[in-house]
Amino acid sequence: MFVQMDHMSPRLRAFLSEPIGEKDVCWVDGISHELAINLVTKGINKAYILLGQFLLMHKNEAEFQRWLICCFGATECEAQQSSHCLKEWCACFL
């Protein structure tokens, strides 16, 4: 599937440019340093682990965003950006 990359942030473009591999969770667009610390503290240190949770939620962005906000203290903006990032990654690679 072709994803229009013209209007993406450099961070999102970089994340979508290749498979997830062993990227740290902080590579996901929308994950701030503070949010990354909260995620890592609870065992979510890799982007593929965060993606796994997104997939377990059937790629439901609203549910994933609520989970990030409630369980990890994400802001609404962080939650929206990160769910969008993972959704776009799925469109490119799944």
C-alpha positions, 0 to 999 in steps of 0.5 A: 500500500502506498502511503503519502509521505509529503505531509508527515513529520520527519520522525514519522517518515523515518519510522515508516521508512523501514521495518520495526526490527529492534527499534526502541519505543522512543522511535515511535512518533508521538512518544516523548522522552517522559512517556518513553520512561513510563513505558520502559518502566512497565516493560515496554522498551521496544517499538514492536512490543507497543505495536503488539499491544496496538494489534491486540486491540485490533488496531482500534486507535481510540482504545489504544489512545485511552490505554496510553493515557490511562496506564502511562500518562500520555497526553492526548496529543502523544496518544493520537500521534503514536496510534497514527504512527502505528496505524500507518506502519501497519498500512505499509508493512502488514 
